[in-house]
Amino acid sequence: MKKLLLMLLFSVSVFSQKTTETFVSTKLKESREITIGLPPSYEKNPNKKYPILLLLDGDYLFDPFYGALNYGAYWDDLPETIIIGISQNKNEERIDDSNYDESTDLPSGKGAQFFEFIGGELLPYIEKKYRIAPFRLIAGHDTTAGYLNFFLYKDNPIFNAYISLSPELVPEMETRIPDNFLKLKQPIFYYQSTGDGDIKDILESVKKLDENIKTAVNPIVNYKYDAFKDASHYSAVLFSIPNALYQIFDCYKPITMAEFTEKIAVLPNGQVKYLTDKYDGITKTLGLKVQIRVSDFKAIEAAILKNKAYQELDKLAELARKNYPKSMLADYELGLMYEKMGDSKKAAKSYQKATQLEQIGDLNKDLMFEKLDEMQSLTLKK
């Protein structure tokens, strides 16, 4: 709980580019206030693209999502994300926005207009104005959480991830959503949550939906349902946000100790392929080009040494040269390979070359000179 509170209270000043603007909508025939949160690196990295998170009930969901993403990005567990909050600060407004026809259980009236506003006006505007990666999330709470499921009724849903917090489901959604999951041809993430002190009707419908989703198995649907103990309809939101974000962005995070122990250290070989596959997966899933982290290079190096698969260090050096061409990382890995294979002469040459390159992580010139002296002394003994 302390970690959760820290996450939500973490200095939001890091997200320095938070603005509010009035969007004039022809679909809604009215103006709507939207709040935009740009990551701190947005201006510094003009070629970088970012996922987009669209928040319904942006009036009160913006800040908790803002803080959670801020905290996760600080530790590089979550990607920096552009957040768009739609103002629905009047209860009648959010209900009108979520209106549906009781005979068809589909958006109608203002609800149909709001649907077109999001897909036909707001998203194109944001994606034209900002650098957006091809990964979109949408989130809502109770009434709007139920409404966001309408986007899943399309053959090609425009969102890749759905965060449904204590949703008030429209009739037939308990069966329509699982049925549509079976028809999906593109991967999606779907998260829903409730608290055990939630509204009775919500609990019943969500549990039914959960049961139906579990029987409608489609491997391209990444699904999770959290039922929080001692949580109300409102407090469950604070428990849900980090869980949802870490589920959806799980592939993004650096190699963890559990991942190292359970998946990498047990590999007799192919450690470098594991690393390239991991980052290719980030690109494929999130549409993000992420530079391989130095800590992940070191994790793979440790696994190689543990399994004495020293030839893998040659591949790791090649990968390091592509990612950090000006650093000493590649030549250090080559030197380490020759050292472990007993060729102190070639190891010395690699370490000597490394002394002339930029330091990186915990690799520095002092360490390279120490390794060089050690290899030269072994060469002289021979």
PEBEL-V315053 format. One record per backbone hydrogen bond with DSSP energy under -1.0 kcal/mol. NH is the residue of the N-H (numbers start at 1). CO is the residue of the C=O. Records with the same first field share a line. If there is no record, write none. Layout:
NH=CO, CO
//
This chain:
5=1
6=2
7=3
8=4
9=5
10=6
14=11
16=14
18=16
19=36
21=34
23=32
25=30
30=25
32=23
34=21
35=85
36=19
37=83
38=17
42=39
45=41
48=45
50=131
52=135
53=82
54=137
55=84
56=139
58=86
60=57
61=57
62=58
65=61
66=62
67=63
68=64
69=65
70=66
71=67
72=68
73=69
74=70
75=71
77=72
78=72
82=51
83=37
84=53
85=35
86=55
87=33
94=90
95=91
96=92
97=93
98=94
99=96
101=106
105=101
108=99
111=108
113=109
114=110
115=111
116=112
117=113
118=114
119=115
120=116
121=117
122=117
123=118
125=121
126=122
127=123
128=124
129=125
130=126
132=130
133=50
135=133
137=52
138=161
139=54
140=163
142=165
144=141
146=142
147=143
148=144
149=146
150=147
151=148
152=149
153=150
160=136
161=136
162=189
163=138
164=191
165=140
166=193
168=142
169=167
173=170
175=172
176=172
177=173
179=175
180=176
181=177
182=178
188=220
189=160
190=222
191=162
192=224
193=164
194=226
196=228
197=231
198=195
203=199
204=200
205=201
206=202
207=203
208=204
209=205
210=206
211=207
212=208
213=209
214=210
216=212
217=215
221=218
222=188
224=190
226=192
228=194
236=232
237=234
239=235
240=236
241=237
244=240
245=241
246=242
247=243
248=244
249=245
250=247
252=249
260=256
261=257
262=258
263=259
264=259
265=260
267=264
274=270
275=271
276=272
277=273
278=274
279=275
280=276
281=277
282=278
283=279
284=280
285=281
286=282
287=283
297=293
298=294
299=295
300=296
301=297
302=298
303=299
304=300
305=301
306=302
307=303
309=304
310=308
312=309
313=310
314=311
316=312
317=313
318=314
319=315
320=316
321=317
322=318
323=319
324=320
327=324
328=358
332=328
333=329
334=330
335=331
336=332
337=333
338=334
339=335
340=336
341=337
342=339
343=338
344=342
347=343
348=344
349=345
350=346
351=347
352=348
353=349
354=350
355=351
356=353
357=354
358=326
360=363
363=360
368=364
369=365
370=366
371=367
372=368
373=369
374=370
375=371
376=372
377=373
378=374
379=375
380=376
381=377
382=378
//
